[in-house]
Amino acid sequence: MKEDTILVEITKMRKETGLSQSRFAAYFGIPTRTYQKWEQKENTPAPYIPEMMSCILHLEKRVKELEERLSKYEEPGKDVAEVQ
C-alpha cells in the first residue's frame, strides 16, 4: 500500500467513526501525538496498522449488526417468523 493511500485511509476511517483524533488513537492504544503525525503526513505507520484497524472496525460493525438482529428475538410477544 502506498504511503499517501495509507494516510488517506486512516483519516477516512477516523472520520467515519465520528471520533476525534485523540479518542480514535486511544481506542487503538496509539499515542495521540503519533496518530496526529500520521494525519499531518509527518510520519507513516507500517502498512499492517491501518489494515488491522480496518479489520477491527469492520468486525465491531458486524457484531453490532448481529446483536441488533438477535435483540429482535428477545422482544416479548415477538414471533421468530416475524423477525426473518
Stockholm file with secondary structure:
# STOCKHOLM 1.0

chainA/1-84         MKEDTILVEITKMRKETGLSQSRFAAYFGIPTRTYQKWEQKENTPAPYIPEMMSCILHLEKRVKELEERLSKYEEPGKDVAEVQ
#=GR chainA/1-84 SS CCHHHHHHHHHHHHHHHTCCHHHHHHHTTCCHHHHHHHHTTSCCCCTHHHHHHHHHHHHHHHHHHHHHHHHGGGSTTCCHHHHC
#=GC SS_cons        CCHHHHHHHHHHHHHHHTCCHHHHHHHTTCCHHHHHHHHTTSCCCCTHHHHHHHHHHHHHHHHHHHHHHHHGGGSTTCCHHHHC
//
